Amino acid sequence: MKKVLIAISFALLMLVQVANAQAVQEAKEAKKEMKAEKKMHKAQEKREDVSDKNRVKIPLISDDKTKLAEARRKEKKAVKKEMKGAAKEKKAEAKMVTKKADRVGN
């Protein structure tokens, strides 16, 4: 009887662990997407700041070229974050397929 209870508890623990791992992957993916959106928003703000001609100008800081360069950098980082989010999603899908294949193989 003890062995049956231990086996059942072990099986339940494994199921919870798989579900938890999937949730963690989805959370990481969502976090990457949110960071990418935030970076794109910051880049858009920089571009709008460049087009605003009524601002107080500080040499070397509020230079239009500097602002545009910052906007481009932020956009590149945002694209990287989006790619990382997509990679996390693909990785999670691959893990699930592998686990299903392992279950069918056993």
Helices and strands as residue ranges (DSSP letters): H 2-51, H 64-105
